[in-house]
C-alpha cells in the first residue's frame, strides 16, 4: 500500500497549523506500511478493489448509522457485491454504518457512547480534532457531522485503517483520515489540537500517567481532553490490576476508580476535571453480530452472575471525563 489514500487529508493538514509536522507523519506512515505490514494486507486491498461504484447519495454523518443515503433501493446484484466486499473486511468492531441500504451491524453500538458525551463536550464546530486509538473511525465521522474543521484519527491496526478507506470510498472526504499510527509514532513536538479524544485506550497502556501527559502535550493551551476508559466502581482512590486476563482481554493493565482517575489527571496538570458519565457496558451495546462473528461481551461475563467477568473481576464499567490543558498564562 502507498500513501495515496492519505494524501488529500495530509494536504489539508499541511495547510493547517500543524503543517510543519507533515513530513514526519508521511515518513512514519510509510514505515508502518512497509515490508513488515500485516500479512493479510493484500487480501484486504483486494476487498477494497471489489467495492462497486454506487449512485450518488447524501452523506449521513449526524445520525447513529453513519454512511451514504441513496435515492432508492440498490439493485440486488449491486447490493450483493457491496455486502460481499465489505464483509471481506470482517471483523467490524465500531459502528454502525449504512451504505445505501446495506447496514454494517458492528460489534459495538458506538452511537450509544457518542450520545453519552456529545452534549457535554465543547462544541466541535471549526475545531481541529485528534482521535487516539480511533479504530475504524466511526466517532471521527460523527465529529465531522458535529462541525469539526479537520479530524485526524490514529490507529495502528491496519484492518481498521482499511475499513475507514472502505467507508471513505463512498463519502470521499478530505477532512478526516485514519492514519496507521500509534500515539508513540506522533512527532514529539506535535501540539495544537483543540480537542483530543482518547476512548478505550488508557487501560491498555502500561504507563497510564505517561499516556495522559502525552495527551496534554498534543492539546493547545486551553484545549479539551475527552477521556473514556474502564473504571472500578466505588469511592476513594482504588485500583484494579488484573493478574491475568480481564474479560478475556490480555492487555488490561490498570482500572482505577473515578476518584483515582481524577487524581491522575490533576497530577498531570489538567484543570476543569469533570465527570460526564458512568455506564456499565451491556450486551446490547457490545455483542457478536453477522459482521463480527467472534466472541464478545456476553461470552466474557460469568454465566451465573453477569456483574462479574469470567475471571471473577467486576464487569466492565466505563466512564467519560473531560478536562482541559491549562491556559498558557497558568
LUMKE-214321 format. One line per 8 residues: number of its first residue (from 1); for each residue x, y, z of N, C-alpha, C. Coordinates in steps of 0.1 Angstrom, whole numbers, plus 2048, in hexadecimal, padded with zeros to 3 digits. Layout:
N
NUM) X:Y:Z:X:Y:Z:X:Y:Z; ...
//
This chain:
330
1) 808:7F4:800:800:800:800:809:80C:800; 805:817:7F8:80C:823:7F8:804:82E:800; 809:83A:7FF:803:844:807:7F7:84B:800; 7F3:847:7F4:7E9:84D:7ED:7DC:850:7F4; 7D7:846:7FC:7CA:848:803:7CB:853:80D; 7D7:856:812:7D8:860:81D:7DC:86E:818; 7E0:86F:80B:7E6:87C:806:7DC:887:806; 7CF:886:803:7C6:891:804:7C5:897:812
9) 7C4:88E:81C:7C4:893:829:7D1:899:82D; 7DC:893:82A:7E9:898:82E:7EB:8A6:828; 7E6:8A8:81C:7E7:8B5:815:7DF:8BF:81D; 7D3:8BB:822:7CB:8C4:82A:7D3:8C7:837; 7D8:8BD:83D:7E0:8BF:849:7EC:8C8:847; 7F2:8C7:83C:7FD:8CF:838:7FA:8DE:838; 7ED:8E1:835:7E8:8EF:834:7E3:8F4:842; 7E3:8EB:84C:7DE:8EF:859:7EA:8F3:861
17) 7E8:8F6:86E:7F2:8FA:877:7FC:8EF:87A; 7F9:8E2:876:802:8D7:878:80A:8D3:86C; 80B:8DC:862:811:8D9:856:820:8D6:857; 827:8DB:860:835:8D9:862:838:8CA:865; 82E:8C3:86A:830:8B5:86E:82D:8AB:863; 828:8B0:857:824:8A7:84D:82F:89E:848; 83B:8A2:846:845:89A:841:848:88E:84B; 848:891:858:84B:886:861:83F:87C:861
25) 833:881:861:828:878:860:828:86F:854; 82C:875:848:82D:86D:83C:837:862:83D; 843:865:843:84D:85B:845:849:850:84E; 842:853:858:83E:849:862:832:840:85D; 829:846:855:81F:83E:84E:825:835:845; 82F:839:83D:836:831:833:83D:825:83A; 843:828:846:849:81D:84E:83F:813:852; 833:817:857:829:80E:85B:824:805:850
33) 824:80B:844:81F:804:838:829:7FC:830; 835:7FB:836:841:7F5:82F:840:7E6:830; 84C:7E0:82E:84D:7D2:82D:848:7CA:839; 846:7D0:844:842:7C9:850:833:7CB:852; 82C:7D0:848:81D:7D2:849:816:7C4:84B; 80A:7C4:84E:802:7B8:851:801:7AF:845; 803:7A2:848:803:798:83D:7F5:797:835; 7EA:79C:83C:7DD:79C:835:7DB:7A8:82D
41) 7E4:7B2:82D:7E2:7BE:826:7DE:7BC:817; 7E5:7B3:810:7E1:7B1:801:7D3:7AD:800; 7CE:7A4:809:7C0:7A0:808:7B6:7AB:80B; 7BA:7B3:815:7B1:7BF:818:7B1:7C9:80C; 7BC:7CB:806:7BD:7D4:7FB:7B5:7CF:7EF; 7B4:7C1:7ED:7AC:7BC:7E3:79D:7BE:7E6; 799:7BE:7F3:78C:7C1:7F6:788:7CF:7F3; 791:7D8:7F6:78F:7E6:7F2:78D:7E8:7E3
49) 795:7E1:7DB:794:7E2:7CD:787:7DC:7C7; 781:7D3:7CF:774:7CE:7CA:768:7D6:7CE; 76A:7E1:7D6:75F:7E9:7D9:758:7EF:7CD; 74C:7EE:7CB:745:7F2:7BE:743:801:7BE; 742:807:7B3:73D:815:7B2:72E:815:7B5; 72A:820:7BC:71C:822:7C0:717:82F:7BB; 709:82F:7BA:703:83C:7B6:706:847:7C0; 706:853:7BC:709:85E:7C5:6FE:85E:7D0
57) 703:862:7DC:6FA:862:7E8:6FE:86D:7F1; 6F6:86F:7FB:6F9:879:805:700:874:811; 70A:87B:816:712:877:822:709:877:82E; 70B:86D:837:704:86D:844:70E:86C:84F; 712:877:855:71D:878:85F:718:87C:86C; 70B:880:86D:706:885:87A:6FB:87C:87F; 6FB:870:87A:6F1:866:87F:6F8:859:884; 6F1:851:88C:6F8:845:892:6FE:83C:887
65) 6F8:83A:87C:6FE:831:872:704:83A:867; 712:83B:868:719:844:85F:71A:83E:851; 71A:846:847:71C:840:83A:716:849:82F; 710:842:825:70B:849:819:6FD:845:816; 6F4:84F:815:6E7:84C:811:6E6:84A:802; 6DC:843:7FD:6D9:841:7EF:6CC:847:7EC; 6C9:848:7DF:6BC:84D:7DA:6B2:842:7DA; 6B6:836:7DB:6AE:82A:7DB:6B5:81E:7DE
73) 6AF:812:7DF:6B6:806:7E2:6C0:802:7D7; 6CB:7FC:7DB:6D5:7F8:7D1:6D0:7EC:7C9; 6D4:7EB:7BD:6D2:7DF:7B5:6D7:7D3:7BD; 6D0:7C7:7BD:6D4:7BC:7C5:6E2:7B7:7C3; 6E7:7B7:7B6:6F5:7B3:7B4:6FF:7BD:7B9; 6FB:7CA:7B8:704:7D4:7BD:705:7D4:7CC; 6FA:7D2:7D2:6F9:7D0:7E1:701:7C4:7E6; 700:7B9:7DE:708:7AD:7E2:717:7B0:7E0
81) 71B:7B6:7D6:729:7B9:7D4:72F:7C2:7DE; 727:7CC:7E2:72B:7D5:7ED:72D:7CE:7FA; 723:7C6:7FE:723:7BE:80A:72F:7B5:80B; 731:7AE:800:73C:7A4:800:74A:7AB:801; 74C:7B6:7FA:758:7BD:7FB:75B:7C3:809; 750:7C8:80F:751:7CE:81D:753:7C2:827; 74C:7B7:825:74E:7AC:82E:75C:7A6:82E; 763:7A7:823:771:7A2:822:77A:7AA:82B
89) 775:7B5:831:77D:7BC:83B:779:7B9:849; 772:7AE:84B:76E:7A9:858:77B:7A7:861; 77A:7AA:86E:76F:7AE:876:76E:7BD:877; 761:7C2:877:75E:7D0:878:75B:7D2:887; 763:7DA:88E:761:7DC:89C:759:7E8:8A0; 75C:7F4:89A:755:800:89D:74B:805:892; 740:80A:896:736:80E:88C:729:812:894; 71E:811:88D:71B:80B:880:71D:814:874
97) 71E:80E:868:71E:815:85C:713:811:852; 70E:81A:84B:703:817:841:708:81D:833; 709:814:82A:70D:818:81C:702:814:813; 6FA:81E:80F:6EF:81C:806:6E7:80F:808; 6E3:80D:814:6DA:802:818:6E2:7F6:81D; 6EF:7F5:81C:6F7:7EB:822:6FB:7F0:830; 6F7:7E9:83A:6FA:7ED:848:705:7E4:84D; 710:7EA:852:71A:7E3:858:718:7E3:867
105) 712:7D8:86D:70E:7D7:87B:71B:7D3:883; 722:7DD:888:72F:7DA:88E:72E:7D4:89C; 739:7CF:8A1:739:7CA:8AF:735:7D4:8B9; 73A:7E0:8B8:737:7EB:8C1:72C:7F4:8BB; 722:7F8:8C3:719:802:8C0:720:80F:8C4; 729:814:8BC:731:820:8C0:729:82C:8C0; 71D:82C:8BA:714:838:8BB:710:83A:8C9; 70E:82F:8D1:70A:831:8DF:714:838:8E7
113) 721:835:8E5:72C:83C:8EC:72C:84B:8E8; 72A:84E:8DB:72A:85B:8D6:71F:863:8DD; 713:85D:8DE:708:864:8E5:70B:868:8F3; 713:860:8FA:716:862:908:71F:86F:90A; 726:873:900:72F:87E:903:72D:88A:8F9; 726:888:8EE:725:892:8E4:720:8A0:8E9; 717:89F:8F2:711:8AC:8F7:719:8B2:902; 723:8AC:907:72B:8B1:912:738:8B7:90E
121) 73E:8B4:902:74B:8B9:8FE:749:8C6:8F8; 755:8CD:8F7:755:8DA:8F0:750:8D8:8E1; 748:8E1:8DC:743:8DF:8CE:74F:8DD:8C5; 74E:8D3:8BB:759:8D0:8B2:759:8D9:8A6; 750:8E2:8A4:750:8EA:898:75D:8F1:896; 763:8EF:88A:76F:8F5:886:77B:8F2:88E; 77B:8E7:895:786:8E3:89E:78F:8D9:896; 79C:8D9:89A:7A6:8CF:895:7A6:8C4:8A0
129) 7A3:8B8:89B:7A1:8AD:8A5:7AA:8A1:8A2; 7AF:89B:8AD:7B6:88F:8AC:7AF:884:8B4; 7AD:878:8AE:7A7:86C:8B4:7B1:861:8B5; 7B6:85F:8C1:7C1:855:8C3:7BB:847:8C5; 7C0:83D:8BE:7BB:830:8BF:7AD:82F:8B9; 7AA:835:8AE:79D:838:8A9:796:82C:8A2; 79D:820:8A1:797:815:89A:795:819:88C; 789:815:886:786:817:878:781:825:875
137) 780:82D:880:77D:83B:87D:76E:83F:87F; 766:836:885:758:83A:886:756:847:88D; 75D:849:899:75B:856:8A0:760:862:899; 76B:85F:891:770:86A:888:766:870:87F; 75E:867:879:753:86B:870:749:873:877; 746:86F:884:73C:876:88C:742:884:88F; 74F:885:891:755:892:894:754:89B:889; 756:896:87C:753:89E:871:745:8A3:870
145) 73C:899:873:72D:89D:873:72A:8A7:87D; 732:8A9:888:730:8B3:892:737:8C0:88E; 73D:8C0:882:743:8CD:87D:752:8CF:87F; 759:8C4:883:768:8C6:884:76E:8CA:877; 778:8D2:877:77F:8D7:86B:788:8CC:865; 78F:8C5:86E:799:8BB:869:79A:8B0:874; 799:8A4:871:79A:899:87B:7A5:88F:876; 7AF:88E:87F:7B9:884:87D:7B7:878:886
153) 7B4:86D:881:7B3:861:889:7C0:859:887; 7C5:852:892:7D0:84A:891:7CD:83C:897; 7D1:832:891:7D0:824:896:7DA:81B:88E; 7E2:813:896:7EC:80B:88F:7E7:7FE:889; 7DA:7FB:88B:7D4:7EF:886:7D0:7F1:877; 7D7:7EA:86E:7D5:7ED:860:7C7:7E9:85B; 7C1:7DF:861:7B4:7DC:85C:7AA:7E7:85F; 7AC:7EE:86A:7A3:7F9:86D:7A5:805:863
161) 7B2:807:85F:7B5:811:855:7AE:80E:848; 7AF:801:844:7A8:7FD:837:799:7FE:838; 793:7FC:844:785:7FE:845:781:80D:844; 78A:816:849:788:824:847:788:827:838; 792:821:831:793:823:823:787:81F:81B; 781:814:820:775:80F:819:769:819:81B; 767:81E:826:75D:828:828:760:834:821; 76C:839:821:770:845:81A:770:843:80B
169) 770:837:806:76E:834:7F8:761:83B:7F3; 757:83B:7FC:74A:841:7F8:748:84F:7FD; 74E:852:809:74C:860:80E:756:86A:808; 761:865:804:76B:86D:7FD:76E:87A:804; 771:879:811:774:885:819:784:887:81A; 788:893:819:796:897:81A:799:89D:828; 78F:89E:831:791:8A5:83E:791:89B:849; 792:88E:846:793:884:850:79B:878:84A
177) 7A4:873:852:7AB:866:84F:7AF:85F:85B; 7B0:851:85A:7B5:849:864:7C3:845:85F; 7CD:84A:866:7DB:848:862:7E0:83B:86A; 7E8:833:863:7ED:827:869:7F8:829:873; 7F5:830:87E:7FF:834:888:7FA:832:896; 804:82F:89F:801:830:8AD:805:83D:8B2; 801:840:8BF:804:84D:8C5:813:84F:8C6; 81B:843:8C7:829:844:8C8:830:847:8BB
185) 828:847:8B0:82D:84A:8A3:82C:859:8A0; 825:861:8A8:823:86F:8A5:830:877:8A9; 833:881:8A1:83F:889:8A4:83E:88E:8B2; 849:88E:8B9:84A:893:8C7:846:8A1:8C9; 847:8A9:8BF:844:8B8:8C0:836:8BB:8BA; 82E:8B0:8B7:821:8B3:8B1:818:8B8:8BD; 811:8C3:8BA:808:8C9:8C3:7FE:8D2:8BC; 7F4:8D6:8C3:7EB:8E0:8BD:7DD:8DC:8BA
193) 7D9:8D0:8BE:7CB:8CB:8BB:7C2:8D2:8C5; 7B6:8D6:8C0:7AC:8DC:8C8:7A5:8D2:8D2; 7A3:8C5:8CC:79D:8BB:8D4:7A4:8AE:8D1; 7A8:8A6:8DC:7AE:899:8DA:7A5:88F:8E1; 7A1:884:8DA:79A:879:8DF:7A3:86D:8E2; 7A2:867:8ED:7A8:85A:8F0:79D:851:8F6; 798:848:8EE:78D:840:8F2:790:831:8F1; 790:82A:8FC:793:81C:8FC:7A2:819:8FA
201) 7AA:822:8FE:7B9:821:8FC:7C0:820:90A; 7BD:828:914:7C5:82A:920:7C8:81D:927; 7BE:814:928:7C0:807:92F:7C9:7FE:928; 7CC:800:91B:7D6:7F8:913:7E4:7FD:915; 7E6:808:91B:7F3:80E:91C:7FA:80A:929; 807:805:928:80E:801:933:811:80D:93D; 812:818:937:814:824:940:809:82E:93D; 7FE:82D:944:7F3:836:941:7F6:845:943
209) 7FE:848:94D:801:856:950:809:85C:944; 812:854:93F:81A:859:933:810:85B:927; 806:853:926:7FC:855:91B:7F5:862:91D; 7F1:865:929:7EA:871:92C:7F3:87D:929; 800:87C:92C:809:887:929:80B:889:91A; 80B:87E:913:80C:880:904:7FF:886:8FF; 7F4:883:904:7E7:889:8FF:7E7:898:902; 7EC:89C:90E:7EC:8AA:911:7F6:8B2:908
217) 801:8AC:905:80B:8B2:8FC:805:8B5:8EE; 7FC:8AC:8E9:7F6:8AD:8DC:7EC:8B8:8DB; 7E7:8BC:8E6:7DD:8C7:8E7:7E3:8D5:8E6; 7DC:8DE:8E1:7DF:8EC:8E2:7DC:8F1:8F0; 7E2:8FC:8F5:7DE:901:902:7CF:904:902; 7C8:8FF:90C:7BA:900:90D:7B2:8F6:906; 7B9:8ED:8FE:7B2:8E3:8F7:7AC:8D8:900; 7A3:8D0:8FA:79B:8C7:902:79E:8B9:900
225) 7A0:8B1:90A:7A2:8A2:909:794:89C:90D; 790:892:904:785:88A:907:78A:87B:909; 789:877:915:790:86A:919:785:860:91D; 785:855:916:77B:84A:919:783:83D:91C; 780:837:927:788:82B:92B:781:823:935; 786:816:937:780:80E:941:783:814:94F; 779:812:958:77B:817:966:776:80C:96F; 77B:80E:97C:777:805:986:76C:80C:98E
233) 761:806:991:756:80D:998:75A:80F:9A7; 754:819:9AD:757:81C:9BB:75F:829:9BD; 75F:82D:9C9:766:83A:9CD:774:837:9D1; 77C:842:9D2:789:841:9D6:793:83E:9CB; 7A0:83F:9CE:7AA:83D:9C5:7AE:82E:9C5; 7A8:826:9BD:7AB:818:9BC:7AE:814:9AE; 7B4:808:9AD:7B9:804:9A0:7B8:7F5:99E; 7B3:7F0:993:7B3:7E2:990:7BF:7E0:986
241) 7C8:7D7:989:7D2:7D2:980:7D0:7C4:97D; 7C9:7C0:972:7C6:7B2:970:7D3:7AA:96F; 7D4:79F:977:7E0:797:976:7E2:78F:969; 7D7:78D:962:7D7:786:955:7CE:78D:94B; 7C5:786:946:7BB:78D:93D:7B0:794:944; 7AA:79D:93D:79E:7A4:942:794:7A4:937; 789:79D:939:77E:79B:92F:784:796:922; 78D:78C:924:795:785:919:79F:78E:912
249) 7A0:79B:916:7AB:7A3:911:7B8:7A1:918; 7C3:79F:911:7CF:79D:918:7D8:7A9:91A; 7D3:7B5:915:7DB:7C1:915:7D4:7CC:91D; 7CE:7C8:928:7C8:7D2:931:7D1:7D3:93D; 7D6:7DF:93F:7E1:7E1:94A:7DB:7E7:956; 7D4:7F2:955:7CF:7FA:961:7C0:7FE:95F; 7B8:7FB:969:7AA:800:969:7A8:808:976; 7A8:815:975:7A7:81D:981:798:821:984
257) 796:825:991:789:82C:994:789:839:98D; 77D:83F:98C:77C:84D:987:784:856:98F; 784:855:99C:78B:85D:9A5:79A:85D:9A2; 79F:850:9A0:7AE:84F:99D:7B1:855:990; 7A8:853:986:7AB:858:979:7AB:868:979; 7A3:86E:981:7A3:87C:982:7B0:881:989; 7B5:879:992:7C2:87D:998:7CD:87C:98E; 7CD:871:986:7D7:870:97B:7D7:87C:972
265) 7CB:880:96E:7C9:88C:965:7CE:898:96B; 7CB:89A:978:7D0:8A6:97F:7DF:8A6:980; 7E5:89B:983:7F4:89A:985:7FB:89D:977; 7F4:89A:96C:7F9:89D:95F:7F7:8AB:95B; 7F0:8B3:963:7EF:8C1:961:7E2:8C5:95A; 7D9:8BC:958:7CC:8BF:952:7C4:8C7:95C; 7BB:8D0:956:7B2:8D8:95E:7A4:8D6:95A; 79A:8DB:962:78C:8DA:95E:788:8CB:95C
273) 78D:8C2:965:78A:8B4:963:77B:8B1:968; 774:8AB:95F:766:8A8:962:762:89B:95C; 759:894:964:754:887:960:747:889:958; 746:883:94C:73B:884:943:731:879:945; 737:86C:946:72E:861:945:736:855:94B; 72E:84C:952:733:83F:956:728:835:952; 72B:82B:94A:722:821:945:728:813:944; 720:80A:949:724:7FC:948:722:7F7:93A
281) 72C:7F1:934:72A:7EC:926:721:7E1:926; 717:7E1:91D:70D:7D7:91C:70E:7CF:90F; 708:7C3:90F:708:7BB:903:701:7C1:8F7; 6F9:7CB:8FA:6F2:7D2:8EF:6FC:7DC:8E8; 706:7E0:8EF:710:7EA:8EA:71C:7E2:8E3; 71F:7D7:8E9:72B:7CF:8E3:727:7C1:8E2; 727:7BB:8D6:722:7AE:8D4:727:7A9:8C6; 726:79C:8C4:72A:796:8B7:71E:799:8AE
289) 722:79A:8A1:718:79D:896:71D:795:88A; 716:796:87F:71A:790:873:726:797:86D; 729:7A3:872:735:7AB:86D:740:7AA:877; 73E:7A3:882:749:7A0:88C:746:793:892; 74A:788:88C:745:77B:890:74E:774:89B; 758:77B:8A1:75F:776:8AC:758:778:8B9; 75E:772:8C4:758:774:8D1:758:783:8D5; 74E:787:8DD:74D:795:8E1:749:795:8F0
297) 744:7A1:8F5:742:7A3:903:73A:798:909; 72E:793:904:727:789:90B:72E:77C:90E; 738:779:905:740:76D:907:74B:76F:912; 74D:77B:916:758:77E:91F:753:782:92D; 746:781:92F:740:783:93C:73D:776:943; 73D:776:950:739:76A:957:72B:766:954; 729:759:94F:71B:755:94B:711:755:956; 715:755:962:70C:755:96D:70A:763:973
305) 715:76A:974:715:778:97A:71B:782:970; 712:788:968:717:791:95E:71D:79E:963; 71E:7A0:970:725:7AB:976:734:7A8:977; 738:79C:973:746:798:974:74B:793:966; 757:795:964:75D:78F:957:75F:780:95A; 763:779:94F:766:76B:950:771:768:959; 77A:772:95B:786:770:964:782:774:973; 776:779:975:772:77D:983:774:78C:986
313) 778:794:97C:779:7A2:97F:76C:7A9:97D; 76B:7B6:982:75F:7BD:980:75D:7BF:970; 750:7BE:96C:74D:7BF:95E:751:7CD:959; 753:7CF:94B:757:7DB:946:74E:7E7:949; 753:7F2:94E:74C:7FE:950:755:809:94A; 74F:812:942:757:81C:93B:753:82A:940; 75C:833:941:75A:841:945:75F:84A:93A; 759:856:939:75E:860:930:761:86C:939
321) 76D:871:939:771:87D:940:776:887:935; 774:894:939:779:89F:930:782:8A8:939; 78D:8AC:933:797:8B5:939:79E:8BE:92F; 7A5:8C8:934:7AB:8D1:92B:7BA:8D3:92E; 7C1:8D5:923:7CF:8DA:925:7CF:8E8:92A; 7D7:8EB:934:7D7:8F9:93A:7DA:903:92F; 7D4:90F:930:7D8:91A:927:7E7:91D:929; 7ED:923:91F:7FB:925:91F:7FF:92E:92B
329) 7F6:937:92F:7F9:940:93A:7FA:93A:948; 7F4:92D:949:7F4:927:956:801:921:95A
//
